[in-house]
């Protein structure tokens, strides 16, 4: 695992828990060349979850 990455990409996918009104997202950052997942968070699609990813 590197300690510095020149460029990362962010992607997400969603699923629901129990019923479709309870959607959750897995948002992750990865290094494109190697495919290494550098950080990820589970949560709602909101700014709070995105900030948690940036703090990883």
MDTraj code that builds the backbone (N, CA, C; nanometers):
import mdtraj as md
import numpy as np

residues = "UNK UNK UNK UNK UNK UNK UNK UNK UNK UNK UNK UNK UNK UNK UNK UNK UNK UNK UNK UNK UNK UNK UNK UNK UNK UNK UNK UNK UNK UNK UNK UNK UNK UNK UNK UNK UNK UNK UNK UNK UNK UNK UNK UNK UNK UNK UNK UNK UNK UNK UNK UNK UNK UNK UNK UNK".split()
xyz = np.array([
    [0.0840, -0.1182, 0.0000],
    [0.0000, 0.0000, 0.0000],
    [0.0883, 0.1242, 0.0000],
    [0.0566, 0.2163, -0.0891],
    [0.1319, 0.3411, -0.0977],
    [0.0896, 0.4365, 0.0138],
    [0.1778, 0.5305, 0.0451],
    [0.1420, 0.6337, 0.1419],
    [0.0971, 0.7619, 0.0718],
    [0.1166, 0.7693, -0.0607],
    [0.0777, 0.8871, -0.1372],
    [0.0211, 0.8420, -0.2707],
    [-0.0897, 0.9011, -0.3112],
    [-0.1517, 0.8696, -0.4399],
    [-0.1654, 0.9982, -0.5192],
    [-0.1204, 0.9937, -0.6427],
    [-0.1279, 1.1124, -0.7268],
    [-0.2714, 1.1425, -0.7682],
    [-0.3483, 1.0382, -0.7978],
    [-0.4858, 1.0580, -0.8432],
    [-0.5720, 0.9411, -0.7963],
    [-0.6866, 0.9750, -0.7391],
    [-0.7826, 0.8737, -0.6969],
    [-0.9159, 0.8998, -0.7657],
    [-0.9929, 0.7955, -0.7847],
    [-1.1274, 0.8088, -0.8388],
    [-1.2255, 0.7623, -0.7325],
    [-1.3447, 0.8184, -0.7369],
    [-1.4481, 0.7845, -0.6396],
    [-1.5669, 0.7264, -0.7145],
    [-1.6232, 0.6211, -0.6596],
    [-1.7410, 0.5581, -0.7184],
    [-1.8328, 0.5153, -0.6049],
    [-1.9539, 0.4741, -0.6397],
    [-2.0490, 0.4320, -0.5383],
    [-2.1430, 0.3272, -0.5944],
    [-2.2023, 0.2514, -0.5066],
    [-2.3174, 0.1708, -0.5435],
    [-2.4125, 0.1698, -0.4252],
    [-2.5383, 0.1429, -0.4529],
    [-2.6374, 0.1501, -0.3471],
    [-2.7123, 0.0192, -0.3335],
    [-2.7679, 0.0018, -0.2167],
    [-2.8556, -0.1103, -0.1870],
    [-2.9583, -0.0602, -0.0869],
    [-3.0554, -0.1400, -0.0565],
    [-3.1515, -0.0991, 0.0448],
    [-3.1610, -0.2057, 0.1528],
    [-3.2001, -0.1601, 0.2707],
    [-3.2098, -0.2486, 0.3867],
    [-3.3559, -0.2522, 0.4301],
    [-3.4170, -0.3675, 0.4236],
    [-3.5560, -0.3814, 0.4663],
    [-3.6557, -0.3420, 0.3599],
    [-3.6570, -0.2156, 0.3222],
    [-3.7450, -0.1696, 0.2147],
    [-3.6752, -0.0600, 0.1355],
    [-3.7328, -0.0255, 0.0236],
    [-3.6641, 0.0663, -0.0684],
    [-3.6519, 0.2088, -0.0161],
    [-3.7211, 0.2420, 0.0901],
    [-3.7073, 0.3773, 0.1454],
    [-3.5812, 0.3908, 0.2304],
    [-3.5170, 0.2796, 0.2642],
    [-3.3947, 0.2827, 0.3451],
    [-3.2738, 0.2498, 0.2588],
    [-3.2417, 0.3401, 0.1672],
    [-3.1288, 0.3189, 0.0768],
    [-2.9974, 0.3565, 0.1450],
    [-2.8975, 0.2756, 0.1224],
    [-2.7634, 0.3032, 0.1723],
    [-2.6637, 0.2910, 0.0590],
    [-2.5540, 0.3626, 0.0706],
    [-2.4531, 0.3651, -0.0333],
    [-2.3187, 0.3182, 0.0213],
    [-2.2455, 0.2494, -0.0636],
    [-2.1046, 0.2224, -0.0376],
    [-2.0298, 0.3158, -0.1313],
    [-1.9585, 0.4102, -0.0748],
    [-1.8804, 0.5057, -0.1531],
    [-1.7341, 0.4717, -0.1288],
    [-1.6582, 0.4604, -0.2368],
    [-1.5188, 0.4199, -0.2201],
    [-1.4272, 0.4983, -0.3131],
    [-1.3026, 0.5127, -0.2685],
    [-1.1982, 0.5787, -0.3466],
    [-1.0966, 0.4725, -0.3851],
    [-1.0545, 0.4750, -0.5112],
    [-0.9591, 0.3743, -0.5574],
    [-0.8576, 0.4343, -0.6530],
    [-0.7446, 0.3674, -0.6622],
    [-0.6380, 0.4065, -0.7536],
    [-0.6614, 0.3296, -0.8828],
    [-0.6800, 0.4014, -0.9913],
    [-0.7263, 0.3409, -1.1161],
    [-0.6292, 0.2389, -1.1750],
    [-0.5008, 0.2681, -1.1773],
    [-0.4049, 0.1774, -1.2413],
    [-0.3989, 0.0421, -1.1723],
    [-0.3907, 0.0429, -1.0412],
    [-0.3766, -0.0831, -0.9676],
    [-0.5108, -0.1427, -0.9269],
    [-0.6159, -0.0600, -0.9227],
    [-0.7459, -0.1059, -0.8764],
    [-0.7567, -0.1135, -0.7248],
    [-0.6536, -0.0661, -0.6564],
    [-0.6513, -0.0724, -0.5105],
    [-0.7571, 0.0196, -0.4498],
    [-0.8399, -0.0344, -0.3625],
    [-0.9373, 0.0461, -0.2898],
    [-0.8656, 0.1074, -0.1703],
    [-0.8648, 0.2391, -0.1661],
    [-0.7885, 0.3130, -0.0661],
    [-0.8737, 0.3444, 0.0569],
    [-1.0022, 0.3749, 0.0357],
    [-1.0908, 0.4087, 0.1468],
    [-1.2345, 0.3804, 0.1059],
    [-1.3198, 0.3530, 0.2054],
    [-1.4614, 0.3336, 0.1765],
    [-1.5444, 0.3681, 0.3000],
    [-1.6698, 0.4054, 0.2766],
    [-1.7648, 0.4327, 0.3846],
    [-1.9034, 0.3851, 0.3431],
    [-1.9821, 0.3412, 0.4401],
    [-2.1235, 0.3082, 0.4223],
    [-2.2044, 0.4238, 0.4760],
    [-2.3131, 0.4584, 0.4099],
    [-2.4000, 0.5616, 0.4643],
    [-2.5027, 0.6068, 0.3641],
    [-2.5728, 0.7113, 0.4014],
    [-2.6719, 0.7708, 0.3129],
    [-2.5999, 0.8555, 0.2090],
    [-2.6712, 0.8908, 0.1028],
    [-2.6099, 0.9747, -0.0001],
    [-2.6262, 1.1211, 0.0419],
    [-2.5319, 1.1658, 0.1233],
    [-2.5372, 1.3029, 0.1717],
    [-2.3953, 1.3551, 0.1953],
    [-2.3875, 1.4814, 0.2281],
    [-2.2579, 1.5468, 0.2478],
    [-2.1834, 1.4882, 0.3673],
    [-2.2549, 1.4506, 0.4709],
    [-2.1923, 1.3935, 0.5902],
    [-2.1138, 1.2665, 0.5559],
    [-2.1721, 1.1798, 0.4744],
    [-2.1044, 1.0564, 0.4344],
    [-1.9836, 1.0874, 0.3466],
    [-1.9985, 1.1811, 0.2541],
    [-1.8867, 1.2188, 0.1674],
    [-1.7703, 1.2753, 0.2492],
    [-1.8003, 1.3532, 0.3501],
    [-1.6945, 1.4080, 0.4358],
    [-1.6240, 1.2976, 0.5130],
    [-1.6981, 1.1951, 0.5539],
    [-1.6348, 1.0825, 0.6231],
    [-1.5347, 1.0133, 0.5315],
    [-1.5664, 1.0035, 0.4026],
    [-1.4729, 0.9428, 0.3077],
    [-1.3471, 1.0281, 0.2954],
    [-1.3631, 1.1588, 0.2896],
    [-1.2460, 1.2457, 0.2734],
    [-1.1573, 1.2461, 0.3972],
    [-1.2092, 1.2042, 0.5118],
    [-1.1301, 1.1996, 0.6350],
    [-1.0571, 1.0674, 0.6544],
    [-1.0790, 0.9709, 0.5665],
    [-1.0136, 0.8392, 0.5803],
    [-0.8664, 0.8458, 0.5481],
])
top = md.Topology()
chain = top.add_chain()
for i, resn in enumerate(residues, 1):
    res = top.add_residue(resn, chain, resSeq=i)
    for name in ("N", "CA", "C"):
        top.add_atom(name, md.element.get_by_symbol(name[0]), res)
traj = md.Trajectory(xyz[None], top)
